[in-house]
Amino acid sequence: MTGQTTPTWTPAEPPRVYPLRLYGDPILRRKAKPLTLTDTLNVPGVGPQSVRQVADAMLETMFEARGVGLAAPQVGLPVRMFVAVEYEDDEEENEGQESPLRSRVLRDFVMINPVVSVLNKKKDRSYQEGCLSIPGIYEEGVPRARAVSVKYTDLDGQQRVLEAEDYLARVFQHELDHLDGVLFLDRLPPEVTEDYRKELLALQQKSKTLMGDLARADRLRRERGGE
């Protein structure tokens, strides 16, 4: 959720960060599937990695893009996992600044097969919301429940339940939407999306370029005998 990203990527060794999938990529509209900790995930353009390796790289990717959350479909994996961070103050108020995010981390989360339950049905529309897959576009007015409970599996295979309010609750709901193929613009009136028509068309073109880059990387890896 929120931040900036570089749209193109050059094939190399397994990266410290992953390329982020952009608006227009079909994977962002797919409903993700459950996974288990023993699964091997075939990261597009990278190759097979463990769930823990993917989670670590997703956190690095999120920090690099100065975000507060990142879902697996945003790195090309249609599985039900997301990462998120709680900072010592609202990251929303510090977006675009260059201060090191890691120095302000209170807690980080890796949530596998998360299920969100609403604790407070009253909707909050006060925060500005954005998306790492839709860089440069931010809008207020996205309705989110003020408080939620999230049941999930952690990287040690333990079942966890976490309650969250306000901004952190919004982050969790935003990332869960990604696992169901929903983008934050979908929760706003259609005219909002229309207002950004030019920007979204440009993102769609960048998305096609990135998908082509990743496909070429996969072909090269296969030709070199990769998995």
Accessible surface in RSA format (square Angstrom, percent):
REM  Atomic radii and reference values for relative SASA: ProtOr
REM  Chains: A
REM  Algorithm: Lee & Richards
REM  Probe-radius: 1.40
REM  Slices: 20
REM RES _ NUM      All-atoms   Total-Side   Main-Chain    Non-polar    All polar
REM                ABS   REL    ABS   REL    ABS   REL    ABS   REL    ABS   REL
RES MET A   1     0.00   0.0   0.00   0.0   0.00   0.0   0.00   0.0   0.00   0.0
RES THR A   2     0.77   0.6   0.77   0.8   0.00   0.0   0.77   1.0   0.00   0.0
RES GLY A   3     6.18   7.6   0.00   N/A   6.18   7.6   5.53  15.2   0.65   1.5
RES GLN A   4   132.59  74.1 127.11  92.9   5.48  13.0  34.80  74.1  97.79  74.2
RES THR A   5    33.98  24.2   6.85   6.9  27.13  64.7  10.51  14.1  23.47  35.5
RES THR A   6    97.52  69.4  87.31  88.5  10.21  24.3  52.77  70.9  44.75  67.6
RES PRO A   7    31.93  23.3  31.93  29.1   0.00   0.0  31.93  26.4   0.00   0.0
RES THR A   8    68.84  49.0  58.40  59.2  10.44  24.9  31.98  43.0  36.86  55.7
RES TRP A   9    43.51  17.5  32.50  15.7  11.01  25.8  29.03  15.5  14.48  23.5
RES THR A  10   108.51  77.2  98.78 100.1   9.74  23.2  64.39  86.5  44.12  66.7
RES PRO A  11    49.71  36.2  33.90  30.9  15.82  57.5  34.14  28.2  15.57  96.8
RES ALA A  12    82.81  76.1  46.25  71.4  36.55  83.2  62.32  87.8  20.49  54.3
RES GLU A  13   141.29  81.1 135.91 102.8   5.38  12.8  63.62 123.1  77.66  63.4
RES PRO A  14    80.07  58.4  59.62  54.3  20.46  74.4  59.75  49.3  20.32 126.3
RES PRO A  15    30.10  21.9  12.51  11.4  17.60  64.0  20.54  17.0   9.57  59.5
RES ARG A  16   151.48  63.6 131.05  66.8  20.43  48.6  75.45 103.1  76.03  46.1
RES VAL A  17    38.72  25.5  37.78  34.2   0.94   2.3  37.78  32.8   0.94   2.5
RES TYR A  18     6.44   3.0   0.61   0.3   5.82  15.2   1.23   0.9   5.21   6.4
RES PRO A  19    14.00  10.2   4.95   4.5   9.05  32.9  12.98  10.7   1.01   6.3
RES LEU A  20     3.14   1.7   2.93   2.1   0.20   0.5   2.93   2.1   0.20   0.6
RES ARG A  21    21.02   8.8  21.02  10.7   0.00   0.0   0.64   0.9  20.38  12.3
RES LEU A  22     1.05   0.6   0.90   0.6   0.15   0.4   0.90   0.6   0.15   0.4
RES TYR A  23    34.16  15.9  34.16  19.4   0.00   0.0   8.01   6.0  26.15  32.2
RES GLY A  24    38.88  47.9   0.00   N/A  38.88  47.9  13.71  37.6  25.17  56.4
RES ASP A  25     4.53   3.2   2.97   3.0   1.55   3.7   0.01   0.0   4.51   4.5
RES PRO A  26    85.12  62.0  76.87  70.1   8.26  30.0  83.75  69.1   1.37   8.5
RES ILE A  27    17.34   9.9  15.15  11.3   2.19   5.3  15.48  11.2   1.85   5.0
RES LEU A  28     1.56   0.9   1.56   1.1   0.00   0.0   1.56   1.1   0.00   0.0
RES ARG A  29   117.54  49.4  93.73  47.8  23.82  56.7  52.96  72.4  64.59  39.1
RES ARG A  30   117.15  49.2 111.84  57.0   5.31  12.6  41.58  56.8  75.57  45.8
RES LYS A  31   147.47  71.9 128.02  78.5  19.46  46.3  70.67  63.6  76.81  81.8
RES ALA A  32     5.18   4.8   0.00   0.0   5.18  11.8   0.08   0.1   5.10  13.5
RES LYS A  33   136.47  66.6 135.85  83.4   0.62   1.5  80.24  72.2  56.23  59.9
RES PRO A  34   100.98  73.6  83.17  75.8  17.81  64.8  83.39  68.9  17.59 109.3
RES LEU A  35     6.46   3.6   0.84   0.6   5.63  14.1   3.80   2.7   2.66   7.2
RES THR A  36    79.89  56.8  75.22  76.3   4.68  11.1  76.03 102.1   3.86   5.8
RES LEU A  37    61.05  34.0  41.99  30.0  19.06  47.9  42.01  29.5  19.04  51.2
RES THR A  38   127.24  90.5  98.44  99.8  28.80  68.6  85.57 114.9  41.67  63.0
RES ASP A  39    52.22  36.6  44.95  44.7   7.27  17.2  12.78  30.1  39.44  39.3
RES THR A  40    97.13  69.1  68.76  69.7  28.37  67.6  36.68  49.3  60.45  91.4
RES LEU A  41    12.34   6.9  11.00   7.9   1.34   3.4  12.34   8.7   0.00   0.0
RES ASN A  42    91.03  62.8  78.08  75.5  12.95  31.2  29.65  71.4  61.37  59.3
RES VAL A  43     1.24   0.8   1.22   1.1   0.02   0.1   1.22   1.1   0.02   0.1
RES PRO A  44    30.78  22.4  25.53  23.3   5.25  19.1  28.72  23.7   2.06  12.8
RES GLY A  45     6.42   7.9   0.00   N/A   6.42   7.9   0.00   0.0   6.42  14.4
RES VAL A  46    14.74   9.7   0.68   0.6  14.06  33.9   3.18   2.8  11.56  31.4
RES GLY A  47     0.90   1.1   0.00   N/A   0.90   1.1   0.90   2.5   0.00   0.0
RES PRO A  48    59.33  43.2  39.30  35.8  20.02  72.8  39.43  32.6  19.89 123.6
RES GLN A  49    22.01  12.3  18.96  13.9   3.06   7.3   6.35  13.5  15.67  11.9
RES SER A  50    47.87  40.5  43.31  57.8   4.56  10.5  40.31  85.8   7.56  10.6
RES VAL A  51     1.26   0.8   0.97   0.9   0.29   0.7   0.97   0.8   0.29   0.8
RES ARG A  52   116.53  48.9 114.54  58.4   2.00   4.8  51.25  70.0  65.28  39.6
RES GLN A  53    95.20  53.2  89.45  65.4   5.75  13.7  29.76  63.3  65.44  49.6
RES VAL A  54     0.00   0.0   0.00   0.0   0.00   0.0   0.00   0.0   0.00   0.0
RES ALA A  55     0.06   0.1   0.06   0.1   0.00   0.0   0.06   0.1   0.00   0.0
RES ASP A  56    76.51  53.6  73.70  73.4   2.81   6.7  27.16  63.9  49.35  49.2
RES ALA A  57    10.44   9.6   7.43  11.5   3.01   6.8  10.04  14.1   0.40   1.1
RES MET A  58     0.00   0.0   0.00   0.0   0.00   0.0   0.00   0.0   0.00   0.0
RES LEU A  59    22.67  12.6  22.67  16.2   0.00   0.0  22.67  15.9   0.00   0.0
RES GLU A  60    44.55  25.6  44.13  33.4   0.42   1.0  13.37  25.9  31.18  25.5
RES THR A  61     3.86   2.7   3.49   3.5   0.37   0.9   3.49   4.7   0.37   0.6
RES MET A  62     0.00   0.0   0.00   0.0   0.00   0.0   0.00   0.0   0.00   0.0
RES PHE A  63    24.11  12.1  16.61  10.3   7.50  19.5  16.74  10.1   7.38  21.1
RES GLU A  64   105.96  60.8  79.77  60.3  26.20  62.4  27.90  54.0  78.07  63.7
RES ALA A  65     7.13   6.6   3.02   4.7   4.11   9.4   6.24   8.8   0.89   2.4
RES ARG A  66    40.72  17.1  40.36  20.6   0.36   0.9  28.00  38.3  12.72   7.7
RES GLY A  67     0.00   0.0   0.00   N/A   0.00   0.0   0.00   0.0   0.00   0.0
RES VAL A  68     2.22   1.5   2.22   2.0   0.00   0.0   2.22   1.9   0.00   0.0
RES GLY A  69     0.00   0.0   0.00   N/A   0.00   0.0   0.00   0.0   0.00   0.0
RES LEU A  70     0.00   0.0   0.00   0.0   0.00   0.0   0.00   0.0   0.00   0.0
RES ALA A  71     0.00   0.0   0.00   0.0   0.00   0.0   0.00   0.0   0.00   0.0
RES ALA A  72     0.00   0.0   0.00   0.0   0.00   0.0   0.00   0.0   0.00   0.0
RES PRO A  73     0.82   0.6   0.82   0.7   0.00   0.0   0.82   0.7   0.00   0.0
RES GLN A  74     0.00   0.0   0.00   0.0   0.00   0.0   0.00   0.0   0.00   0.0
RES VAL A  75     4.32   2.8   0.00   0.0   4.32  10.4   0.00   0.0   4.32  11.7
RES GLY A  76     4.52   5.6   0.00   N/A   4.52   5.6   0.00   0.0   4.52  10.1
RES LEU A  77     6.71   3.7   6.71   4.8   0.00   0.0   6.71   4.7   0.00   0.0
RES PRO A  78    32.94  24.0  31.69  28.9   1.25   4.5  32.16  26.5   0.78   4.9
RES VAL A  79    17.84  11.7  17.84  16.2   0.00   0.0  17.84  15.5   0.00   0.0
RES ARG A  80    32.69  13.7  32.69  16.7   0.00   0.0  11.80  16.1  20.89  12.7
RES MET A  81     0.00   0.0   0.00   0.0   0.00   0.0   0.00   0.0   0.00   0.0
RES PHE A  82     0.00   0.0   0.00   0.0   0.00   0.0   0.00   0.0   0.00   0.0
RES VAL A  83     0.00   0.0   0.00   0.0   0.00   0.0   0.00   0.0   0.00   0.0
RES ALA A  84     0.00   0.0   0.00   0.0   0.00   0.0   0.00   0.0   0.00   0.0
RES VAL A  85     3.30   2.2   0.00   0.0   3.30   7.9   0.00   0.0   3.30   8.9
RES GLU A  86    46.57  26.7  44.21  33.4   2.36   5.6  11.07  21.4  35.50  29.0
RES TYR A  87    13.77   6.4   2.22   1.3  11.55  30.1   2.22   1.7  11.55  14.2
RES GLU A  88   103.67  59.5  74.74  56.5  28.93  68.9  17.86  34.5  85.81  70.1
RES ASP A  89    64.43  45.1  53.28  53.0  11.15  26.4  35.77  84.2  28.65  28.6
RES ASP A  90    49.03  34.3  42.80  42.6   6.24  14.7   5.25  12.3  43.79  43.7
RES GLU A  91     1.65   0.9   0.18   0.1   1.47   3.5   0.18   0.3   1.47   1.2
RES GLU A  92    35.24  20.2  23.32  17.6  11.92  28.4   7.09  13.7  28.15  23.0
RES GLU A  93   128.34  73.7  97.89  74.1  30.45  72.5  40.09  77.5  88.25  72.1
RES ASN A  94    21.29  14.7  21.15  20.4   0.14   0.3   0.14   0.3  21.15  20.4
RES GLU A  95    44.35  25.5  20.98  15.9  23.37  55.6  15.49  30.0  28.86  23.6
RES GLY A  96    61.15  75.4   0.00   N/A  61.15  75.4  36.93 101.4  24.22  54.2
RES GLN A  97    89.70  50.2  83.51  61.0   6.19  14.7  33.79  71.9  55.91  42.4
RES GLU A  98   149.63  85.9 124.48  94.2  25.15  59.9  66.81 129.2  82.82  67.6
RES SER A  99    44.24  37.4  34.36  45.9   9.88  22.8  38.79  82.6   5.45   7.6
RES PRO A 100    92.23  67.2  82.82  75.5   9.41  34.2  92.23  76.1   0.00   0.0
RES LEU A 101     8.31   4.6   3.50   2.5   4.81  12.1   3.50   2.5   4.81  13.0
RES ARG A 102   133.90  56.2 118.27  60.3  15.63  37.2  61.71  84.3  72.19  43.8
RES SER A 103    82.44  69.7  43.85  58.5  38.59  88.9  47.75 101.7  34.70  48.6
RES ARG A 104    23.68   9.9  22.45  11.4   1.23   2.9  22.82  31.2   0.86   0.5
RES VAL A 105    44.79  29.5  20.09  18.2  24.70  59.5  20.09  17.5  24.70  67.0
RES LEU A 106   106.61  59.4  77.89  55.7  28.72  72.2  80.17  56.3  26.44  71.1
RES ARG A 107   104.87  44.0  98.85  50.4   6.03  14.3  57.22  78.2  47.66  28.9
RES ASP A 108    79.17  55.5  58.84  58.6  20.33  48.1   1.06   2.5  78.11  77.9
RES PHE A 109    14.58   7.3  10.68   6.6   3.90  10.2  14.58   8.8   0.00   0.0
RES VAL A 110    18.09  11.9  10.75   9.7   7.34  17.7  10.75   9.3   7.34  19.9
RES MET A 111     0.00   0.0   0.00   0.0   0.00   0.0   0.00   0.0   0.00   0.0
RES ILE A 112     1.93   1.1   1.93   1.4   0.00   0.0   1.93   1.4   0.00   0.0
RES ASN A 113    47.42  32.7  39.43  38.1   7.99  19.2  20.14  48.5  27.29  26.4
RES PRO A 114     3.45   2.5   0.00   0.0   3.45  12.6   0.00   0.0   3.45  21.5
RES VAL A 115    91.33  60.1  87.77  79.5   3.56   8.6  90.44  78.6   0.88   2.4
RES VAL A 116    30.46  20.0   6.50   5.9  23.96  57.7   6.50   5.6  23.96  65.0
RES SER A 117    60.19  50.9  54.87  73.2   5.32  12.3  29.61  63.1  30.58  42.8
RES VAL A 118    72.43  47.7  45.91  41.6  26.52  63.9  45.91  39.9  26.52  71.9
RES LEU A 119    91.62  51.0  55.09  39.4  36.52  91.8  58.54  41.1  33.08  89.0
RES ASN A 120    59.14  40.8  54.74  52.9   4.39  10.6  12.32  29.7  46.81  45.2
RES LYS A 121   175.12  85.4 161.01  98.8  14.11  33.6 105.30  94.8  69.82  74.4
RES LYS A 122   136.03  66.4 123.81  76.0  12.21  29.1  78.93  71.0  57.10  60.8
RES LYS A 123   100.52  49.0  85.10  52.2  15.43  36.7  50.82  45.7  49.70  52.9
RES ASP A 124     8.67   6.1   8.24   8.2   0.43   1.0   2.22   5.2   6.46   6.4
RES ARG A 125   135.83  57.0 124.17  63.3  11.66  27.8  44.77  61.2  91.06  55.2
RES SER A 126    80.53  68.1  54.41  72.6  26.12  60.2  52.51 111.8  28.02  39.3
RES TYR A 127    42.26  19.7  40.94  23.3   1.32   3.4  21.38  16.1  20.88  25.7
RES GLN A 128    68.46  38.3  66.85  48.9   1.60   3.8   6.13  13.0  62.33  47.3
RES GLU A 129     0.13   0.1   0.00   0.0   0.13   0.3   0.13   0.3   0.00   0.0
RES GLY A 130     0.00   0.0   0.00   N/A   0.00   0.0   0.00   0.0   0.00   0.0
RES CYS A 131     1.66   1.3   0.20   0.2   1.46   3.4   0.00   0.0   1.66   1.8
RES LEU A 132     0.00   0.0   0.00   0.0   0.00   0.0   0.00   0.0   0.00   0.0
RES SER A 133     0.00   0.0   0.00   0.0   0.00   0.0   0.00   0.0   0.00   0.0
RES ILE A 134     0.34   0.2   0.00   0.0   0.34   0.8   0.00   0.0   0.34   0.9
RES PRO A 135    29.45  21.5  17.75  16.2  11.70  42.5  18.71  15.4  10.74  66.8
RES GLY A 136    56.41  69.6   0.00   N/A  56.41  69.6  29.25  80.3  27.16  60.8
RES ILE A 137     3.76   2.1   3.00   2.2   0.76   1.8   3.38   2.4   0.38   1.0
RES TYR A 138    62.69  29.3  49.59  28.2  13.11  34.1  40.83  30.7  21.86  26.9
RES GLU A 139    45.36  26.0  42.90  32.5   2.45   5.8   3.17   6.1  42.19  34.4
RES GLU A 140   108.13  62.1  95.54  72.3  12.59  30.0  23.00  44.5  85.13  69.5
RES GLY A 141    23.91  29.5   0.00   N/A  23.91  29.5  18.32  50.3   5.60  12.5
RES VAL A 142     0.00   0.0   0.00   0.0   0.00   0.0   0.00   0.0   0.00   0.0
RES PRO A 143    31.65  23.1  26.73  24.4   4.92  17.9  26.73  22.1   4.92  30.6
RES ARG A 144     7.92   3.3   7.17   3.7   0.75   1.8   3.16   4.3   4.76   2.9
RES ALA A 145     1.93   1.8   0.27   0.4   1.65   3.8   0.27   0.4   1.65   4.4
RES ARG A 146    78.67  33.0  77.50  39.5   1.17   2.8  17.99  24.6  60.67  36.8
RES ALA A 147    11.58  10.6  11.58  17.9   0.00   0.0  11.58  16.3   0.00   0.0
RES VAL A 148     0.01   0.0   0.01   0.0   0.00   0.0   0.01   0.0   0.00   0.0
RES SER A 149    16.49  13.9  15.82  21.1   0.67   1.5   4.96  10.6  11.54  16.2
RES VAL A 150     0.00   0.0   0.00   0.0   0.00   0.0   0.00   0.0   0.00   0.0
RES LYS A 151   115.36  56.3 114.17  70.1   1.19   2.8  56.98  51.3  58.38  62.2
RES TYR A 152    22.78  10.6  20.74  11.8   2.04   5.3   3.71   2.8  19.07  23.5
RES THR A 153    19.71  14.0  19.62  19.9   0.09   0.2  11.52  15.5   8.19  12.4
RES ASP A 154    20.70  14.5  20.70  20.6   0.00   0.0  15.73  37.0   4.97   5.0
RES LEU A 155    31.81  17.7  22.52  16.1   9.29  23.4  22.52  15.8   9.29  25.0
RES ASP A 156   104.70  73.3  78.69  78.3  26.01  61.5  21.67  51.0  83.03  82.8
RES GLY A 157    34.41  42.4   0.00   N/A  34.41  42.4  11.34  31.1  23.07  51.7
RES GLN A 158    97.44  54.5  95.89  70.1   1.55   3.7  15.91  33.9  81.53  61.8
RES GLN A 159   119.69  66.9  93.38  68.2  26.30  62.6  56.25 119.7  63.43  48.1
RES ARG A 160   112.84  47.4 110.52  56.3   2.32   5.5  21.81  29.8  91.03  55.2
RES VAL A 161   102.82  67.7  70.20  63.6  32.62  78.6  70.20  61.0  32.62  88.5
RES LEU A 162    29.45  16.4  27.82  19.9   1.63   4.1  29.45  20.7   0.00   0.0
RES GLU A 163   120.96  69.4 101.93  77.1  19.03  45.3  28.50  55.1  92.46  75.5
RES ALA A 164     5.83   5.4   0.00   0.0   5.83  13.3   5.36   7.5   0.48   1.3
RES GLU A 165   120.10  68.9 108.87  82.4  11.22  26.7  28.35  54.8  91.74  74.9
RES ASP A 166    68.03  47.7  64.77  64.5   3.26   7.7  13.70  32.2  54.33  54.2
RES TYR A 167    16.87   7.9  15.97   9.1   0.91   2.4  15.97  12.0   0.91   1.1
RES LEU A 168    20.56  11.5  17.33  12.4   3.23   8.1  17.97  12.6   2.59   7.0
RES ALA A 169     0.00   0.0   0.00   0.0   0.00   0.0   0.00   0.0   0.00   0.0
RES ARG A 170     2.15   0.9   2.15   1.1   0.00   0.0   0.93   1.3   1.21   0.7
RES VAL A 171     1.37   0.9   1.37   1.2   0.00   0.0   1.37   1.2   0.00   0.0
RES PHE A 172     0.00   0.0   0.00   0.0   0.00   0.0   0.00   0.0   0.00   0.0
RES GLN A 173    22.05  12.3  19.98  14.6   2.06   4.9  10.54  22.4  11.51   8.7
RES HIS A 174     2.89   1.6   1.99   1.4   0.90   2.3   1.38   1.4   1.51   1.8
RES GLU A 175     0.00   0.0   0.00   0.0   0.00   0.0   0.00   0.0   0.00   0.0
RES LEU A 176    31.76  17.7  31.76  22.7   0.00   0.0  31.76  22.3   0.00   0.0
RES ASP A 177    13.62   9.5  13.50  13.4   0.12   0.3   1.41   3.3  12.21  12.2
RES HIS A 178     1.59   0.9   1.44   1.0   0.15   0.4   0.46   0.5   1.13   1.3
RES LEU A 179     0.00   0.0   0.00   0.0   0.00   0.0   0.00   0.0   0.00   0.0
RES ASP A 180    55.65  39.0  38.96  38.8  16.69  39.5  14.18  33.4  41.47  41.4
RES GLY A 181     7.78   9.6   0.00   N/A   7.78   9.6   0.37   1.0   7.41  16.6
RES VAL A 182    40.16  26.4  39.27  35.5   0.89   2.1  39.27  34.1   0.89   2.4
RES LEU A 183     3.53   2.0   2.55   1.8   0.99   2.5   3.53   2.5   0.00   0.0
RES PHE A 184     1.98   1.0   0.00   0.0   1.98   5.2   0.00   0.0   1.98   5.7
RES LEU A 185     4.76   2.7   3.14   2.2   1.63   4.1   3.14   2.2   1.63   4.4
RES ASP A 186    72.66  50.9  37.77  37.6  34.89  82.5  26.97  63.5  45.69  45.6
RES ARG A 187   103.77  43.6  83.35  42.5  20.42  48.6  15.43  21.1  88.33  53.5
RES LEU A 188    18.00  10.0   6.58   4.7  11.42  28.7   8.86   6.2   9.13  24.6
RES PRO A 189    67.30  49.0  60.44  55.1   6.86  25.0  66.58  55.0   0.72   4.4
RES PRO A 190   112.14  81.7 101.52  92.5  10.62  38.6 108.91  89.9   3.23  20.1
RES GLU A 191   107.48  61.7 103.83  78.6   3.66   8.7  55.24 106.8  52.25  42.7
RES VAL A 192    22.82  15.0  22.82  20.7   0.00   0.0  22.82  19.8   0.00   0.0
RES THR A 193    42.77  30.4  42.48  43.1   0.29   0.7  35.47  47.6   7.30  11.0
RES GLU A 194   105.51  60.6  97.47  73.7   8.05  19.2  45.82  88.6  59.70  48.7
RES ASP A 195   110.52  77.4  79.03  78.7  31.50  74.5  24.67  58.1  85.86  85.6
RES TYR A 196    43.54  20.3  43.54  24.8   0.00   0.0  25.97  19.5  17.57  21.7
RES ARG A 197   137.83  57.9 135.22  68.9   2.61   6.2  29.12  39.8 108.71  65.9
RES LYS A 198   174.16  85.0 167.45 102.7   6.71  16.0 112.65 101.4  61.51  65.5
RES GLU A 199    84.28  48.4  79.12  59.9   5.16  12.3  41.71  80.7  42.57  34.8
RES LEU A 200     7.49   4.2   7.49   5.4   0.00   0.0   7.49   5.3   0.00   0.0
RES LEU A 201    89.42  49.8  83.17  59.5   6.26  15.7  83.42  58.6   6.01  16.2
RES ALA A 202    51.49  47.3  42.09  65.0   9.40  21.4  50.02  70.4   1.47   3.9
RES LEU A 203    11.79   6.6  11.79   8.4   0.00   0.0  11.79   8.3   0.00   0.0
RES GLN A 204    61.54  34.4  60.65  44.3   0.89   2.1  10.69  22.8  50.85  38.6
RES GLN A 205   108.18  60.5 106.60  77.9   1.58   3.8  47.71 101.5  60.47  45.9
RES LYS A 206    94.34  46.0  92.24  56.6   2.09   5.0  45.20  40.7  49.13  52.3
RES SER A 207     0.76   0.6   0.65   0.9   0.11   0.2   0.39   0.8   0.37   0.5
RES LYS A 208   131.16  64.0 121.87  74.8   9.29  22.1  69.61  62.7  61.55  65.6
RES THR A 209    57.54  40.9  49.06  49.7   8.48  20.2  39.45  53.0  18.08  27.3
RES LEU A 210     0.85   0.5   0.85   0.6   0.00   0.0   0.85   0.6   0.00   0.0
RES MET A 211    53.71  27.8  48.38  32.0   5.33  12.7  34.57  29.4  19.15  25.4
RES GLY A 212    24.37  30.1   0.00   N/A  24.37  30.1  23.33  64.0   1.04   2.3
RES ASP A 213    19.42  13.6  18.11  18.0   1.31   3.1   3.74   8.8  15.68  15.6
RES LEU A 214     5.12   2.9   5.11   3.7   0.01   0.0   5.12   3.6   0.00   0.0
RES ALA A 215    44.55  41.0  37.09  57.2   7.46  17.0  43.16  60.8   1.39   3.7
RES ARG A 216   116.99  49.1 116.16  59.2   0.82   2.0  46.03  62.9  70.96  43.0
RES ALA A 217     4.50   4.1   0.95   1.5   3.56   8.1   0.95   1.3   3.56   9.4
RES ASP A 218    24.72  17.3  24.72  24.6   0.00   0.0   4.63  10.9  20.09  20.0
RES ARG A 219   111.97  47.0 110.86  56.5   1.11   2.6  43.71  59.7  68.26  41.4
RES LEU A 220    69.31  38.6  69.31  49.6   0.00   0.0  69.31  48.7   0.00   0.0
RES ARG A 221    40.76  17.1  36.10  18.4   4.66  11.1  35.21  48.1   5.55   3.4
RES ARG A 222   141.99  59.6 125.06  63.8  16.93  40.3  58.49  79.9  83.51  50.6
RES GLU A 223   136.09  78.1  96.10  72.7  39.99  95.2  50.61  97.9  85.48  69.8
RES ARG A 224   190.02  79.8 150.57  76.8  39.46  93.9  64.63  88.3 125.39  76.0
RES GLY A 225    64.65  79.7   0.00   N/A  64.65  79.7  34.46  94.6  30.19  67.6
RES GLY A 226    35.05  43.2   0.00   N/A  35.05  43.2  20.61  56.6  14.44  32.3
RES GLU A 227   154.73  88.8 122.08  92.4  32.65  77.7  67.62 130.8  87.10  71.1
END  Absolute sums over single chains surface
CHAIN  1 A    10971.0       9017.7       1953.3       5514.2       5456.8
END  Absolute sums over all chains
TOTAL         10971.0       9017.7       1953.3       5514.2       5456.8
